[in-house]
Amino acid sequence: MDVIDPQLTDLEPISLLWASPERSGDVSAIHAELFNPPWSEDAIRKLLEHPAAAALIAVAGMRREPAGFVLAQLAGDEAEILSVGVAPRFQRRGLGKKLIDGLIRAAAKAEARRLFLEVGVDNKSALRLYEKLEFKRVGIRPKYYQRRGEPPVDALVLALEF
């Protein structure tokens, strides 16, 4: 599923690949750049080893530089995005949308009918993306995100029916 994104200024080809446990270091490195607190490489490896895991990693260029990821799990006719992130140098280029679109296709092939996720009420760019993808608000989790050195943040629970 190789794609060349015309929005990439250096015209690097972007590929979406299944994220195997061997990619846990790449995923955890990106996660650490984006989240407080970050998930450990061991926690990500265990997630990727689980039979219900569905995960993609985006790699850029001939060097296959890790550029982004989406981690999810499948259960029956539902799927849930656990974490999604794009490395800072690749942000604002449509890569987050490509990762989620890829996951939606994978979940649909696995016969999921609904995709859930939680997002902090303060994450405006993610909220815009999820709105564009037609996710709908189905709930709220008060003080869900406990961030080091910061007050807790509520999470919106969003769902996409397909």
DAVENPE-V442062 format. One record per helix or strand. SS is the DSSP state (a for helix, b for strand). FROM is the first residue (numbers start at 1). LEN is the number of residues. Records with the same first field share a line. If there is no record, write none. Layout:
# DAVENPE-V442062
SS = FROM-LEN  FROM-LEN
This chain:
# DAVENPE-V442062
b = 2-3  13-6  53-8  65-11  78-9  114-7  136-10  153-9
a = 21-14  41-9  88-3  95-15  124-9
